């Protein structure tokens, strides 16, 4: 018999005492108390046997698993804008509209799927969705990278968009377990989960830019300022260096497969909770207002970030350089998310969200007008002030739907990324007609409006 099938008990004292059944899905399975396990001889063993059980028994194993999973899946999500900008110059020519359409389709597919995966997670615990989602995203993105070398946009686009389903499966699961460790969803706890994701989004562009830049030609640098030679020298590059980084997903997939609850264990532990939530009233007005605010905010984050690589590529930056400035945008939002989460748990999520978005508008407005160190500063400010409210919005939605945190997480994240996808498509079309500078400045104005709307949000704190 497998070791996990033996009954688990909490022993109240170090020397023994009353034994109580141990909840198989609590994140602190083994905590500071001794855990006794009945073996085949009827004896009590105080320690789990084997490395697999030790991982499963770790009090923070599940949280570490979803943090690592979030960083991994968003590392690959984060490479998309840099990857497409590189492909458009070196391998597969694309217009801004085509780049925007690809990123929008990716984000929109993930967004639409997340509420459904969230419902599934509410019923299953999410082991298959979490671990399988990360593996799915990485596999299909690598397939898209290989098919891009055929020179056919549609052959690249199909697996590229399908890859987003894995991201859509993972995010509700990860958010549910990160924010649902206590009776009330905490913005500060969720902020650590989103910091892991933003770290991945920061690693992705930088790592992708460095790897792609290492084998690419830079003929444009030699003929800049010489109109007679403009567009005469063909740029060459290869995507081969990217294929090896697929192995980075293995630790996260393995850890989540070991620590996330099985369907049987999760359903057994949540029978009572499900019955008590049957008659819960859905706050439609509050959710509609949250949805409208998220729609406005998503134009700046994540909508506009897809064109930061393109913006600085047009200024003559290399893939490594515009990958780095994109990373600065993402990592800043993760760091400020920790600060905003701490403030929100003590003050108010809606006030922190509102003022941060209003303060972000000048940085977004000035971002396309700057270069060099000033551009990095504006990217840090724009990313930090628009993205820091990410965990606050999800926490507010979980508080509005406390009995369906998987669905609440999936619906909110799906709406954020879905409206961001539409925003990316709008920005791409605007930039082809008015230029990227004007498009970013329009985004800045809309960001102010989203900040003002945030003052009206309901923030039910527990």
C-alpha positions in Angstrom: 0.0 0.0 0.0 1.2 3.5 -0.9 2.4 5.5 2.2 -0.2 8.3 1.5 -3.0 5.9 2.0 -2.3 5.4 5.8 -4.5 7.6 8.1 -3.0 10.9 9.3 -3.4 12.3 12.8 -2.4 15.4 14.7 -0.9 14.6 18.1 -1.6 17.4 20.5 1.5 17.0 22.7 5.1 16.1 22.1 4.7 13.0 24.2 1.4 11.9 22.7 -2.2 12.5 23.7 -5.5 12.8 21.9 -5.4 12.0 18.1 -7.6 14.0 15.7 -7.9 13.3 11.9 -5.8 15.6 9.8 -7.4 17.6 7.1 -5.8 16.2 3.9 -6.0 19.5 2.0 -4.9 22.1 4.6 -1.7 23.9 3.5 -0.1 23.4 6.9 -0.4 19.6 7.0 2.3 19.0 9.4 3.1 22.4 10.9 4.9 22.6 14.2 2.8 19.8 15.8 4.0 16.2 15.7 2.3 14.1 13.0 1.7 10.5 13.7 1.3 7.8 11.1 0.0 4.3 11.6 2.2 1.8 9.9 1.3 -1.8 8.9 2.4 -3.1 12.3 0.0 -0.7 14.1 2.9 1.4 15.5 3.0 5.2 15.4 5.7 6.9 13.3 6.3 10.6 14.0 8.1 11.4 10.7 7.0 11.0 7.1 9.0 8.4 5.1 10.7 9.2 1.8 11.5 12.4 0.0 8.1 12.6 -1.7 6.3 12.5 1.6 8.7 15.1 3.1 7.9 17.4 0.2 4.1 16.8 0.7 4.5 17.3 4.4 6.2 20.6 4.2 4.0 23.3 5.8 4.5 25.6 2.9 5.0 23.1 0.1 1.8 23.9 -1.7 2.4 27.7 -1.5 5.9 27.2 -2.8 4.6 25.0 -5.6 2.1 27.6 -6.9 4.7 30.4 -6.5 7.2 28.5 -8.6 4.5 27.5 -11.0 3.5 31.2 -11.4 7.0 32.3 -12.0 7.6 29.6 -14.6 4.4 30.0 -16.6 4.8 33.8 -16.6 8.4 33.5 -17.7 7.1 31.9 -20.9 4.2 34.3 -21.1 6.6 37.2 -20.7 8.7 36.3 -23.7 5.9 36.7 -26.2 6.3 40.4 -27.0 10.1 40.3 -27.4 9.8 37.0 -29.3 7.3 38.5 -31.8 9.3 41.7 -32.2 12.4 39.7 -32.9 10.6 37.3 -35.4 9.2 40.3 -37.3 12.6 41.6 -38.1 14.8 38.5 -38.4 12.6 35.5 -39.4 8.9 36.1 -40.0 7.9 39.6 -41.2 4.9 41.0 -39.3 3.1 44.4 -39.1 2.2 46.0 -35.8 -1.4 44.9 -36.4 -0.3 41.3 -36.8 1.8 41.4 -33.7 -1.0 42.9 -31.8 -3.5 40.4 -33.2 -1.2 37.5 -32.1 -0.7 38.8 -28.6 -4.4 39.7 -28.3 -5.5 36.2 -29.4 -3.1 34.7 -26.9 -4.4 36.8 -24.0 -8.0 36.6 -25.0 -8.0 32.8 -25.3 -6.4 32.6 -21.8 -8.9 35.1 -20.5 -12.0 33.4 -21.8 -10.9 30.0 -20.5 -10.0 31.1 -17.0 -13.5 31.3 -15.5 -14.3 27.8 -16.7 -11.0 26.5 -15.4 -11.8 28.3 -12.1 -15.1 26.4 -11.8 -13.2 23.2 -12.5 -10.6 24.1 -9.8 -13.4 24.8 -7.3 -14.6 21.2 -7.7 -11.3 19.4 -8.2 -8.6 21.1 -6.2 -6.5 21.8 -9.3 -3.7 19.3 -9.3 -4.2 18.4 -13.0 -4.9 22.0 -14.0 -1.9 23.5 -12.2 0.8 21.1 -13.1 -0.6 20.2 -16.5 -1.3 23.8 -17.4 2.4 24.8 -17.0 3.6 21.9 -19.1 1.0 22.6 -21.8 2.0 26.3 -22.2 5.7 25.6 -22.5 5.2 22.7 -25.0 3.0 24.7 -27.4 5.1 27.9 -27.2 8.2 25.9 -28.2 6.2 24.3 -31.1 5.2 27.9 -32.2 8.8 29.0 -32.1 9.8 26.1 -34.4 7.0 26.6 -36.8 7.9 30.3 -37.1 10.9 29.3 -39.1 8.6 28.1 -41.9 7.9 31.8 -42.7 4.1 31.2 -42.5 2.3 33.5 -40.0 -0.7 31.2 -39.5 1.4 28.1 -38.9 3.1 30.0 -36.1 -0.1 31.6 -34.8 -2.1 28.4 -34.1 0.2 26.7 -31.5 1.1 30.2 -30.2 -2.6 30.8 -29.3 -3.2 27.2 -28.0 -0.3 27.7 -25.6 -2.4 30.2 -23.7 -4.9 27.5 -22.6 -2.2 26.2 -20.2 -1.8 29.6 -18.7 -5.6 29.9 -18.4 -5.7 26.6 -16.5 -2.9 27.4 -14.1 -3.8 30.9 -12.9 -7.2 30.2 -11.2 -5.6 27.3 -9.4 -2.6 29.2 -8.2 -4.6 32.2 -7.1 -7.1 30.1 -5.3 -4.5 28.4 -3.2 -2.4 31.5 -2.6 -5.2 33.7 -1.6 -7.3 31.1 0.2 -4.9 30.0 2.9 -7.1 31.8 5.5 -10.8 32.3 6.0 -10.6 35.7 4.2 -8.6 36.4 1.1 -5.6 38.6 1.9 -4.2 41.1 -0.5 -0.8 40.8 1.1 -0.7 37.0 0.6 -1.8 37.3 -3.0 0.8 40.0 -3.6 3.6 37.4 -3.0 1.9 35.1 -5.5 1.7 38.0 -8.1 5.3 39.0 -7.3 6.4 35.5 -8.4 4.4 36.0 -11.6 5.8 39.5 -12.2 9.3 38.1 -11.6 8.6 35.6 -14.3 7.3 38.3 -16.6 10.5 40.2 -15.9 12.8 37.2 -16.5 11.1 36.2 -19.8 11.8 39.3 -21.9 15.4 39.7 -20.6 16.3 36.0 -21.0 14.6 35.9 -24.4 16.3 39.1 -25.6 19.8 37.9 -24.5 19.4 34.5 -26.1 18.0 35.8 -29.4 20.4 38.7 -29.6 23.4 36.3 -29.2 22.9 34.9 -32.7 21.3 37.8 -34.6 22.7 40.2 -37.0 22.5 44.0 -36.4 23.0 45.4 -39.9 20.7 48.4 -39.1 23.2 49.7 -36.6 25.8 50.0 -39.4 23.6 51.8 -41.9 21.7 54.1 -39.5 21.8 57.6 -40.9 22.5 56.5 -44.4 19.2 56.5 -46.3 20.7 55.0 -49.4 21.4 51.7 -47.6 18.2 51.7 -45.6 16.4 48.3 -45.8 18.9 46.9 -48.2 20.7 44.6 -45.8 18.7 41.7 -44.6 18.6 40.9 -40.9 19.2 37.3 -39.9 18.6 35.4 -36.6 17.7 32.0 -35.1 15.3 30.9 -32.4 17.3 27.7 -31.6 18.7 29.1 -28.3 15.1 29.3 -26.9 14.3 25.6 -27.2 16.6 24.6 -24.3 14.8 26.7 -21.7 11.7 24.5 -21.8 13.5 22.3 -19.2 13.0 25.2 -16.7 9.4 24.1 -16.3 10.2 20.7 -14.9 10.7 21.7 -11.2 7.4 23.6 -11.0 5.4 20.9 -12.7 6.8 18.2 -10.4 6.3 20.2 -7.2 2.7 21.1 -8.0 1.9 17.4 -9.0 3.1 16.4 -5.5 1.6 19.2 -3.3 -1.7 20.2 -4.9 -4.7 18.2 -3.6 -6.3 15.4 -5.5 -9.9 15.6 -6.4 -11.0 13.1 -3.8 -9.2 14.8 -0.9 -10.3 18.3 -1.9 -14.0 17.4 -2.3 -14.0 15.5 1.0 -12.6 18.6 2.8 -15.0 21.1 1.2 -18.4 19.3 1.4 -19.5 21.4 4.4 -18.2 24.6 2.9 -20.0 24.0 -0.3 -23.3 23.4 1.5 -23.0 26.6 3.5 -22.4 28.6 0.4 -25.4 27.4 -1.6 -27.6 30.4 -0.7 -25.0 33.1 -1.1 -26.2 36.3 -2.8 -24.1 37.5 -5.7 -23.3 41.2 -5.5 -24.0 42.0 -9.1 -23.7 45.8 -8.9 -20.3 45.7 -7.0 -19.0 43.1 -9.5 -20.1 45.2 -12.5 -18.4 48.3 -11.1 -15.2 46.2 -10.5 -15.4 44.9 -14.1 -15.7 48.4 -15.6 -12.7 49.6 -13.6 -10.7 46.6 -14.6 -11.6 47.3 -18.3 -10.2 50.8 -18.1 -7.1 49.8 -16.2 -6.3 46.9 -18.5 -5.5 49.2 -21.4 -2.3 50.3 -19.5 -1.6 47.0 -17.8 -1.3 44.5 -19.4 -2.5 46.1 -22.8 0.3 48.6 -23.4 3.2 46.5 -22.2 3.0 44.4 -25.4 4.3 47.3 -27.4 7.1 48.5 -25.2 9.6 46.2 -27.1 8.3 47.6 -30.4 8.5 51.2 -29.1 12.1 50.9 -28.2 13.0 48.7 -31.2 11.9 51.7 -33.3 14.4 53.8 -31.3 17.2 51.5 -32.4 17.5 49.4 -29.2 18.7 45.8 -29.5 16.6 42.8 -28.4 18.5 42.5 -25.2 18.0 46.2 -24.4 14.3 46.4 -25.1 13.9 43.1 -23.3 15.5 44.6 -20.3 13.2 47.7 -20.3 10.2 45.4 -20.6 11.5 43.4 -17.6 11.8 46.6 -15.6 8.2 47.3 -16.3 7.1 43.9 -15.0 9.4 43.5 -12.0 8.4 47.0 -10.7 4.7 46.0 -10.6 5.6 42.9 -8.6 7.6 44.8 -6.0 5.0 47.5 -5.6 2.4 44.8 -5.3 4.0 43.7 -2.0 3.8 47.3 -0.7 0.3 47.9 -2.0 -0.9 44.6 -0.5 0.5 45.6 2.9 -1.2 49.0 2.7 -4.5 47.6 1.5 -4.8 45.1 4.4 -4.3 48.0 6.8 -6.1 50.8 4.9 -8.3 50.2 1.8 -7.8 48.4 -1.5 -9.9 50.8 -3.4 -8.0 53.9 -2.2 -4.6 52.4 -2.8 -5.7 51.3 -6.3 -7.2 54.6 -7.2 -4.3 56.8 -6.2 -1.7 54.5 -7.8 -3.4 54.5 -11.2 -3.8 58.3 -11.2 -0.1 58.7 -10.3 0.9 56.3 -13.1 -0.5 58.4 -15.9 2.4 60.9 -16.2 4.9 58.1 -16.5 2.9 56.4 -19.2 2.6 59.7 -21.1 6.3 60.3 -20.9 7.5 56.8 -21.6 7.6 57.1 -25.5 9.3 60.5 -25.3 12.3 59.3 -23.3 15.4 57.3 -24.1 18.3 55.8 -22.2 18.2 55.9 -18.3 15.1 58.1 -18.3 13.2 55.4 -20.3 14.1 52.8 -17.6 12.9 55.2 -14.9 9.6 55.8 -16.7 9.2 52.0 -17.3 9.7 51.4 -13.6 7.2 54.0 -12.6 4.6 53.0 -15.2 4.9 49.3 -14.4 5.0 49.7 -10.7 2.1 52.1 -10.3 -0.3 50.3 -12.8 0.6 46.7 -11.9 0.8 47.0 -8.1 -2.9 46.9 -7.8 -3.2 43.5 -9.5 -3.5 41.5 -6.3 -5.8 44.1 -4.8 -8.4 43.6 -7.5 -8.3 39.8 -7.3 -8.6 40.0 -3.5 -11.6 42.2 -3.8 -13.3 39.8 -6.2 -12.6 36.8 -3.8 -14.1 38.7 -0.9 -17.2 39.4 -3.0 -17.5 35.6 -3.8 -15.8 33.9 -0.8 -17.3 30.5 -1.5 -16.1 30.3 -5.1 -12.6 31.6 -5.0 -11.5 29.5 -8.0 -14.2 31.0 -10.1 -13.7 34.5 -8.7 -10.0 34.3 -9.4 -10.5 32.9 -12.9 -13.2 35.4 -13.8 -11.2 38.4 -12.5 -7.9 37.4 -14.1 -9.7 36.4 -17.2 -11.4 39.8 -17.4 -8.1 41.6 -16.7 -6.2 39.7 -19.5 -9.2 39.6 -21.8 -9.7 43.4 -21.7 -6.0 43.8 -21.9 -6.0 41.7 -25.1 -8.6 43.9 -26.6 -6.6 46.9 -25.5 -3.5 45.5 -27.1 -5.4 45.1 -30.4 -6.7 48.7 -30.1 -3.2 50.0 -29.4 -1.8 48.1 -32.3 -4.3 49.6 -34.7 -3.9 53.1 -33.3 -0.1 52.9 -33.5 -0.3 51.9 -37.2 -2.4 55.0 -37.8 -1.2 57.6 -35.3 2.1 56.2 -34.1 3.1 54.5 -30.9 3.8 57.8 -29.1 0.2 59.1 -29.5 -1.2 55.6 -28.7 0.7 55.6 -25.3 -0.5 59.1 -24.5 -4.1 58.1 -25.1 -3.5 55.2 -22.7 -2.3 57.6 -20.1 -5.6 59.5 -20.2 -7.6 56.3 -19.9 -5.5 55.3 -16.9 -6.6 58.5 -15.0 -10.2 57.6 -15.7 -9.6 54.1 -14.2 -8.1 55.6 -11.1 -11.1 57.9 -10.6 -13.5 54.9 -11.0 -11.6 52.9 -8.4 -12.8 55.2 -5.6 -16.3 53.8 -6.1 -15.3 50.1 -5.6 -16.6 48.1 -2.7 -13.9 46.8 -0.5 -15.4 44.2 1.9 -12.7 43.4 4.4 -12.8 40.5 6.8 
